[in-house]
Amino acid sequence: MIRHHVLTLGFALAVAAATSSIAHAQLRPPTQMQSPPRSSKLTTASVEAADGGDFAKALSLADQAIASNAKDPWGYFNRGGALRGLHRTDEAVSAFHDAESLMPADDLWGRSVAIWGQADALSRDGRCSDAAAVYERYAVTVEKADAGAAALARQYAQHCTPRAEAK
């Protein structure tokens, strides 16, 4: 009986050692890892600047990201966020729209956040009828995948403060 436990323990240790060396080998990075593209680094820096409240810097970095890769939708998305922070609503809506247009057709989340950005920029500017139309477009886009998000967008549209009353 003791011999059976010792053999079982020995086998278990041998399996553990073999699998840990396999796992260890799999966890090592490939020898020729590529660094992220320059546009990706710039979009990350743009988000960080916007999070810190430096929307002018965020805009500059987003513009650099777009110049580096004009087909990456996230540069345009970050540009929209920076412009929204600078209260340049029409330009923000345009940038979010560009981001939406560049998102892959199968990227529902990417397209939906770009649409939300448009609606949010218009809503923050007190342009409620314009915002309501875009919130509805967002709701229709996400309704099948997330009925709760669609309902929330419709609530946001109803609670918009018109420009004359906007703070």
C-alpha positions as CSV (number, residue, x, y, z in Angstrom):
1,M,0.0,0.0,0.0
2,I,2.8,2.4,0.9
3,R,4.6,1.5,-2.3
4,H,1.4,2.3,-4.3
5,H,1.2,5.8,-2.7
6,V,4.9,6.4,-3.3
7,L,4.6,5.3,-7.0
8,T,1.5,7.5,-7.3
9,L,3.2,10.4,-5.7
10,G,6.3,9.9,-7.9
11,F,4.1,9.7,-11.0
12,A,2.3,12.9,-9.9
13,L,5.5,14.7,-9.3
14,A,6.9,13.6,-12.7
15,V,3.7,14.8,-14.5
16,A,3.8,18.1,-12.5
17,A,7.5,18.6,-13.5
18,A,6.8,17.9,-17.1
19,T,3.7,20.1,-17.4
20,S,5.4,22.9,-15.5
21,S,8.3,22.9,-17.9
22,I,5.8,22.9,-20.8
23,A,3.8,25.7,-19.2
24,H,7.0,27.6,-18.5
25,A,8.1,27.2,-22.1
26,Q,4.8,28.5,-23.3
27,L,4.9,31.5,-21.0
28,R,8.2,32.8,-22.4
29,P,7.7,35.5,-25.0
30,P,8.6,34.7,-28.6
31,T,12.2,35.7,-29.4
32,Q,11.1,38.1,-32.1
33,M,8.2,40.0,-30.5
34,Q,7.0,43.0,-32.4
35,S,6.4,46.2,-30.5
36,P,3.0,47.7,-30.8
37,P,2.6,50.0,-33.9
38,R,3.4,53.7,-33.4
39,S,-0.3,54.6,-33.8
40,S,-1.2,52.3,-30.9
41,K,1.3,53.9,-28.6
42,L,0.0,57.3,-29.6
43,T,-3.6,56.4,-29.0
44,T,-2.7,55.1,-25.6
45,A,-0.8,58.3,-24.8
46,S,-3.8,60.3,-26.0
47,V,-6.2,58.5,-23.7
48,E,-3.8,59.1,-20.8
49,A,-3.6,62.8,-21.6
50,A,-7.4,63.0,-21.8
51,D,-7.8,61.1,-18.5
52,G,-5.5,63.7,-16.9
53,G,-7.6,66.5,-18.3
54,D,-5.1,67.7,-20.9
55,F,-7.4,67.7,-23.9
56,A,-5.1,69.8,-26.0
57,K,-2.3,67.3,-25.6
58,A,-4.8,64.4,-26.1
59,L,-5.9,66.1,-29.4
60,S,-2.3,66.5,-30.6
61,L,-1.5,62.9,-29.8
62,A,-4.6,61.6,-31.5
63,D,-3.8,63.7,-34.6
64,Q,-0.3,62.1,-34.6
65,A,-1.9,58.7,-34.3
66,I,-4.1,59.4,-37.3
67,A,-1.1,60.7,-39.3
68,S,0.7,57.5,-38.4
69,N,-2.2,55.2,-39.4
70,A,-5.2,56.8,-41.0
71,K,-7.1,53.5,-41.1
72,D,-7.0,53.0,-37.3
73,P,-10.4,54.0,-35.9
74,W,-9.1,54.5,-32.4
75,G,-7.1,57.6,-33.4
76,Y,-10.3,59.2,-34.6
77,F,-12.2,58.0,-31.5
78,N,-9.6,59.6,-29.2
79,R,-9.7,62.8,-31.4
80,G,-13.4,62.9,-30.8
81,G,-13.0,62.6,-27.1
82,A,-10.3,65.3,-26.9
83,L,-12.5,67.6,-29.0
84,R,-15.5,66.9,-26.8
85,G,-13.3,67.9,-23.8
86,L,-12.4,71.1,-25.6
87,H,-16.1,71.8,-26.2
88,R,-15.6,71.7,-30.0
89,T,-18.8,69.7,-30.5
90,D,-19.2,69.6,-34.3
91,E,-15.6,68.5,-34.8
92,A,-16.0,65.9,-32.0
93,V,-19.1,64.5,-33.7
94,S,-17.3,64.3,-37.0
95,A,-14.3,62.5,-35.5
96,F,-16.5,60.0,-33.7
97,H,-18.4,59.5,-37.0
98,D,-15.1,58.8,-38.8
99,A,-14.2,56.3,-36.1
100,E,-17.5,54.6,-36.5
101,S,-17.0,54.4,-40.3
102,L,-13.6,52.8,-39.9
103,M,-14.6,50.2,-37.4
104,P,-14.9,46.7,-38.8
105,A,-18.4,45.7,-39.6
106,D,-18.2,42.8,-37.1
107,D,-17.0,45.1,-34.3
108,L,-20.3,45.9,-32.7
109,W,-18.7,47.3,-29.5
110,G,-16.3,49.6,-31.4
111,R,-19.0,50.9,-33.6
112,S,-21.4,51.4,-30.7
113,V,-19.0,53.4,-28.6
114,A,-18.2,55.6,-31.6
115,I,-22.0,56.2,-32.0
116,W,-22.3,56.9,-28.2
117,G,-19.5,59.4,-28.4
118,Q,-21.4,61.3,-31.1
119,A,-24.6,61.3,-29.0
120,D,-22.8,62.2,-25.8
121,A,-21.0,65.2,-27.4
122,L,-24.3,66.5,-28.8
123,S,-26.0,66.0,-25.4
124,R,-23.3,67.7,-23.5
125,D,-23.7,70.7,-25.8
126,G,-27.4,70.8,-25.1
127,R,-28.4,69.8,-28.7
128,C,-31.0,67.5,-27.5
129,S,-33.0,66.7,-30.7
130,D,-29.7,65.9,-32.5
131,A,-28.5,63.8,-29.6
132,A,-31.9,62.0,-29.3
133,A,-31.6,60.9,-33.0
134,V,-28.1,59.5,-32.4
135,Y,-29.0,57.9,-29.1
136,E,-31.8,56.1,-31.0
137,R,-29.3,55.0,-33.7
138,Y,-27.1,53.6,-30.9
139,A,-30.1,51.9,-29.3
140,V,-31.1,50.2,-32.6
141,T,-27.5,49.2,-33.2
142,V,-27.1,47.4,-29.8
143,E,-30.7,46.4,-29.1
144,K,-30.3,42.7,-30.1
145,A,-27.0,42.3,-28.2
146,D,-27.8,44.4,-25.1
147,A,-31.4,45.5,-24.6
148,G,-30.4,47.2,-21.3
149,A,-27.9,49.5,-23.1
150,A,-30.5,50.3,-25.7
151,A,-33.0,51.3,-22.9
152,L,-30.3,53.4,-21.2
153,A,-29.6,55.3,-24.4
154,R,-33.2,56.1,-24.7
155,Q,-33.3,57.4,-21.1
156,Y,-30.3,59.6,-21.8
157,A,-32.1,61.1,-24.8
158,Q,-35.1,61.9,-22.6
159,H,-32.9,63.6,-19.9
160,C,-30.9,65.9,-22.1
161,T,-30.8,69.5,-21.0
162,P,-31.5,71.9,-23.9
163,R,-28.7,74.3,-24.9
164,A,-30.5,77.4,-23.4
165,E,-30.4,75.6,-20.0
166,A,-27.1,73.8,-20.4
167,K,-24.5,74.6,-17.8
